[in-house]
Protein backbone atom coordinates (compact mmCIF):
# COMPACT_ATOMS: atom_id res chain seq x y z
CA UNK A 1 0.00 0.00 0.00
CA UNK A 2 2.95 2.33 0.61
CA UNK A 3 3.72 2.30 -3.12
CA UNK A 4 0.21 3.55 -3.82
CA UNK A 5 0.67 6.56 -1.51
CA UNK A 6 4.03 7.41 -3.11
CA UNK A 7 2.39 7.44 -6.55
CA UNK A 8 -0.45 9.56 -5.18
CA UNK A 9 2.01 12.24 -4.06
CA UNK A 10 3.34 12.52 -7.62
CA UNK A 11 -0.17 13.58 -8.81
CA UNK A 12 0.26 12.01 -12.20
CA UNK A 13 -2.60 12.33 -14.71
CA UNK A 14 -3.59 9.00 -16.27
CA UNK A 15 -6.12 7.95 -18.88
CA UNK A 16 -9.48 6.47 -17.90
CA UNK A 17 -8.38 3.05 -19.18
CA UNK A 18 -5.17 3.16 -17.15
CA UNK A 19 -7.04 4.32 -14.03
CA UNK A 20 -9.48 1.42 -14.44
CA UNK A 21 -6.57 -1.03 -14.75
CA UNK A 22 -4.93 0.42 -11.61
CA UNK A 23 -8.18 0.02 -9.65
CA UNK A 24 -8.64 -3.57 -10.89
CA UNK A 25 -5.05 -4.39 -9.87
CA UNK A 26 -5.65 -3.03 -6.34
CA UNK A 27 -8.96 -4.89 -6.02
CA UNK A 28 -7.35 -8.14 -7.21
CA UNK A 29 -4.45 -7.70 -4.80
CA UNK A 30 -6.34 -6.78 -1.63
CA UNK A 31 -9.87 -8.14 -2.03
CA UNK A 32 -11.33 -11.58 -2.58
CA UNK A 33 -13.36 -11.65 -5.79
CA UNK A 34 -16.70 -13.33 -5.90
CA UNK A 35 -20.41 -12.70 -6.06
CA UNK A 36 -22.72 -13.34 -3.16
CA UNK A 37 -26.16 -12.15 -2.15
CA UNK A 38 -26.31 -10.24 1.13
CA UNK A 39 -28.94 -8.21 2.94
CA UNK A 40 -28.71 -4.46 2.34
CA UNK A 41 -27.77 -3.75 5.96
CA UNK A 42 -24.77 -6.14 5.55
CA UNK A 43 -23.59 -4.61 2.26
CA UNK A 44 -21.56 -1.73 3.75
CA UNK A 45 -18.00 -1.66 2.39
CA UNK A 46 -18.75 -4.02 -0.49
CA UNK A 47 -18.56 -3.45 -4.23
CA UNK A 48 -21.76 -4.10 -6.16
CA UNK A 49 -21.40 -6.79 -8.85
CA UNK A 50 -24.26 -5.81 -11.18
CA UNK A 51 -26.11 -2.69 -12.24
CA UNK A 52 -29.22 -1.78 -10.24
CA UNK A 53 -32.31 -0.57 -12.10
CA UNK A 54 -35.42 0.95 -10.58
CA UNK A 55 -38.92 0.05 -11.73
CA UNK A 56 -40.11 3.45 -10.46
CA UNK A 57 -39.09 6.87 -11.83
CA UNK A 58 -37.99 8.77 -8.72
CA UNK A 59 -38.47 11.70 -8.54
CA UNK A 60 -41.44 11.73 -10.91
CA UNK A 61 -40.56 15.20 -12.22
CA UNK A 62 -37.51 17.00 -13.58
CA UNK A 63 -35.61 18.62 -10.73
CA UNK A 64 -32.05 19.67 -10.21
CA UNK A 65 -29.80 17.41 -8.18
CA UNK A 66 -28.11 20.51 -6.78
CA UNK A 67 -29.64 23.39 -4.91
CA UNK A 68 -28.19 26.83 -4.65
CA UNK A 69 -26.93 29.66 -6.78
CA UNK A 70 -23.91 30.17 -8.97
CA UNK A 71 -22.45 33.66 -9.19
CA UNK A 72 -19.42 35.18 -10.83
CA UNK A 73 -16.98 36.98 -8.59
CA UNK A 74 -16.34 39.35 -11.49
CA UNK A 75 -19.93 40.62 -11.07
CA UNK A 76 -18.78 42.39 -7.91
CA UNK A 77 -20.37 42.54 -4.50
CA UNK A 78 -23.92 43.48 -3.68
CA UNK A 79 -27.48 42.29 -4.01
CA UNK A 80 -28.20 39.99 -6.94
CA UNK A 81 -31.54 39.50 -8.65
CA UNK A 82 -32.92 35.93 -8.81
CA UNK A 83 -34.00 35.42 -12.41
CA UNK A 84 -36.01 32.25 -11.88
CA UNK A 85 -37.03 30.36 -8.76
CA UNK A 86 -39.23 27.34 -8.31
CA UNK A 87 -39.97 27.20 -4.61
CA UNK A 88 -42.69 24.55 -4.72
CA UNK A 89 -42.57 21.24 -6.53
CA UNK A 90 -45.75 19.27 -6.99
CA UNK A 91 -45.19 15.53 -6.71
CA UNK A 92 -47.98 13.25 -7.83
CA UNK A 93 -48.79 10.42 -5.45
CA UNK A 94 -49.32 6.97 -6.87
C-alpha positions in Angstrom: 0.0 0.0 0.0 3.0 2.3 0.6 3.7 2.3 -3.1 0.2 3.5 -3.8 0.7 6.6 -1.5 4.0 7.4 -3.1 2.4 7.4 -6.5 -0.5 9.6 -5.2 2.0 12.2 -4.1 3.3 12.5 -7.6 -0.2 13.6 -8.8 0.3 12.0 -12.2 -2.6 12.3 -14.7 -3.6 9.0 -16.3 -6.1 8.0 -18.9 -9.5 6.5 -17.9 -8.4 3.1 -19.2 -5.2 3.2 -17.1 -7.0 4.3 -14.0 -9.5 1.4 -14.4 -6.6 -1.0 -14.7 -4.9 0.4 -11.6 -8.2 0.0 -9.7 -8.6 -3.6 -10.9 -5.1 -4.4 -9.9 -5.7 -3.0 -6.3 -9.0 -4.9 -6.0 -7.4 -8.1 -7.2 -4.5 -7.7 -4.8 -6.3 -6.8 -1.6 -9.9 -8.1 -2.0 -11.3 -11.6 -2.6 -13.4 -11.7 -5.8 -16.7 -13.3 -5.9 -20.4 -12.7 -6.1 -22.7 -13.3 -3.2 -26.2 -12.2 -2.2 -26.3 -10.2 1.1 -28.9 -8.2 2.9 -28.7 -4.5 2.3 -27.8 -3.8 6.0 -24.8 -6.1 5.6 -23.6 -4.6 2.3 -21.6 -1.7 3.8 -18.0 -1.7 2.4 -18.8 -4.0 -0.5 -18.6 -3.4 -4.2 -21.8 -4.1 -6.2 -21.4 -6.8 -8.8 -24.3 -5.8 -11.2 -26.1 -2.7 -12.2 -29.2 -1.8 -10.2 -32.3 -0.6 -12.1 -35.4 0.9 -10.6 -38.9 0.0 -11.7 -40.1 3.4 -10.5 -39.1 6.9 -11.8 -38.0 8.8 -8.7 -38.5 11.7 -8.5 -41.4 11.7 -10.9 -40.6 15.2 -12.2 -37.5 17.0 -13.6 -35.6 18.6 -10.7 -32.1 19.7 -10.2 -29.8 17.4 -8.2 -28.1 20.5 -6.8 -29.6 23.4 -4.9 -28.2 26.8 -4.6 -26.9 29.7 -6.8 -23.9 30.2 -9.0 -22.4 33.7 -9.2 -19.4 35.2 -10.8 -17.0 37.0 -8.6 -16.3 39.4 -11.5 -19.9 40.6 -11.1 -18.8 42.4 -7.9 -20.4 42.5 -4.5 -23.9 43.5 -3.7 -27.5 42.3 -4.0 -28.2 40.0 -6.9 -31.5 39.5 -8.6 -32.9 35.9 -8.8 -34.0 35.4 -12.4 -36.0 32.3 -11.9 -37.0 30.4 -8.8 -39.2 27.3 -8.3 -40.0 27.2 -4.6 -42.7 24.6 -4.7 -42.6 21.2 -6.5 -45.7 19.3 -7.0 -45.2 15.5 -6.7 -48.0 13.2 -7.8 -48.8 10.4 -5.4 -49.3 7.0 -6.9 
